[in-house]
Amino acid sequence: MKNLFIITLCFIFIIDVYSQQDDYITVIGDSLIGRVINGESVREVYGNVVLTQGDVVITCNKAIQYLAGNEAELTGNVIVRQDSLTITTEQAHYFGNEKKATSSSGVKLDDQKVILTADSGDYFFEEDKAVFVRNVKLYDTTATLTSVELIYYKEEDRMIAVDDVKIVQEANIIKADSLEYFRDTRITFASNNVSILSQENNVHIFGDHLEDYAEINYTLIDEDPLLIQIDTSYSSIADTIVQGYIDTIQTMSIDTLVIKSITMEAWRDTIELFKATDSVKIVRNNFASINDLTLYQRDEGKITTNKNNESADQPVLWYENSQLTGDSVAIFLREKQIELLEVFNNAFILSQNDLYSLRFDQTSGQRINLNFNDGKLVSTEIFGGVLSIYYMYEEKKPNGLTRSSSQSARIVLEENEVSEVRLYGSPVSEFYPEKQVAGKEKTFTLPLFKYYSNRPDKSELLRNRLSDN
């Protein structure tokens, strides 16, 4: 029993010795000078200096060891190592009691997973945590990050960046006031003044909270999102007649798409899908919309808008001076220009006359197709229970209206003016002379008539976002 007690005491003593060895730093070098500064014993060590504390090993040209404080000031080619971690700088201070190294002389960290540089930084060895500030840059195989301040958790492969944050990935550039990034899973959370730029399609999304899951190519912005996409498109116009032939030239135009909503989501995998939900506002040149739900399939060149539920308001679209409503709308693009616009279920279209604001040409049906050529409306087709009201003009002066019904109809336009109207399937048409119409325009409306004055404005959408920044 006595022998067991002695063995136990020896075992405890050995553990305590090793514990003390881990607690206190040791410094060796080519030469050593002992001094007393302000009543504290210090050692100045020169040449091939090696500081050791547990598994932390530091080499440098010169060290001043403060014995009572268990710390050391390190100068010249300072290299700190712990397992796979290497930190290099020109000057540093090592605090043995805290197991912390700090430097304000330009610092570089390399843990064989990331390379991190900054003007100054601290490393906490027991927490495997780095805190770097000013001109921070982080590099790895998947991204480059810059910020004013960054906290890096080595074992978690996690980093928190603050102030003027920018992360460049293969397909995206993300900016924010603050950002949390998980390197292994490539998950990013960003807050305040967030922007994400897709380098592949020039889509720029702004907001105040972003979640990006790069592994599955999914992005969510759920605080004040705004999308901007700038495209160039080309169209042919007649120029001159050469030897009996009409010569054409290609003109370039800048198309800017702006979408604002409560929530935005994007998928960038086998399909390129964008989704805007709740209070959606869209503006693109002479086209605009308000709706509950918008899906944009960029690869297919298709935009669809829908109601969220049966009791919700219909999507509203505007094209030039025309307004369209329906339960759902599909827009097909070709070479970045509208080629076809389809309105489904309870479809209604009205056009307001530029000179006579109370006069609205109106058409309703179960489905309406608008056909475009070079971005200009050339014909409208209506199917199923067609009703229409068209105002007549003679030399731009009012000349009554025609009220019609049929199973289907086709309207042809030339130079943005109706040139031909054809009715199919039991057509019925009734003419009202001007004396029966003047002053009574509000009585000539179809059952689905509803005029919306809240057409979104591009400059207003952009101004609200820019003023927030």
Secondary structure as GFF3:
##gff-version 3
##sequence-region A 1 469
A	DSSP	alpha_helix	2	23	.	.	.	ID=ss1
A	DSSP	beta_strand	26	28	.	.	.	ID=ss2
A	DSSP	beta_strand	31	37	.	.	.	ID=ss3
A	DSSP	beta_strand	40	53	.	.	.	ID=ss4
A	DSSP	beta_strand	56	66	.	.	.	ID=ss5
A	DSSP	beta_strand	71	82	.	.	.	ID=ss6
A	DSSP	beta_strand	85	95	.	.	.	ID=ss7
A	DSSP	beta_strand	100	103	.	.	.	ID=ss8
A	DSSP	beta_strand	107	110	.	.	.	ID=ss9
A	DSSP	beta_strand	115	118	.	.	.	ID=ss10
A	DSSP	beta_strand	120	124	.	.	.	ID=ss11
A	DSSP	beta_strand	129	139	.	.	.	ID=ss12
A	DSSP	beta_strand	143	153	.	.	.	ID=ss13
A	DSSP	beta_strand	158	169	.	.	.	ID=ss14
A	DSSP	beta_strand	172	182	.	.	.	ID=ss15
A	DSSP	beta_strand	187	198	.	.	.	ID=ss16
A	DSSP	beta_strand	203	213	.	.	.	ID=ss17
A	DSSP	three_ten_helix	214	216	.	.	.	ID=ss18
A	DSSP	beta_strand	218	223	.	.	.	ID=ss19
A	DSSP	beta_strand	226	242	.	.	.	ID=ss20
A	DSSP	beta_strand	245	260	.	.	.	ID=ss21
A	DSSP	beta_strand	263	268	.	.	.	ID=ss22
A	DSSP	beta_strand	272	284	.	.	.	ID=ss23
A	DSSP	beta_strand	287	297	.	.	.	ID=ss24
A	DSSP	beta_strand	302	306	.	.	.	ID=ss25
A	DSSP	beta_strand	316	319	.	.	.	ID=ss26
A	DSSP	beta_strand	322	325	.	.	.	ID=ss27
A	DSSP	beta_strand	328	334	.	.	.	ID=ss28
A	DSSP	beta_strand	337	352	.	.	.	ID=ss29
A	DSSP	beta_strand	360	373	.	.	.	ID=ss30
A	DSSP	beta_strand	376	394	.	.	.	ID=ss31
A	DSSP	beta_strand	397	414	.	.	.	ID=ss32
A	DSSP	beta_strand	417	424	.	.	.	ID=ss33
A	DSSP	beta_strand	428	432	.	.	.	ID=ss34
A	DSSP	alpha_helix	434	437	.	.	.	ID=ss35
A	DSSP	three_ten_helix	441	443	.	.	.	ID=ss36
A	DSSP	alpha_helix	458	468	.	.	.	ID=ss37
###
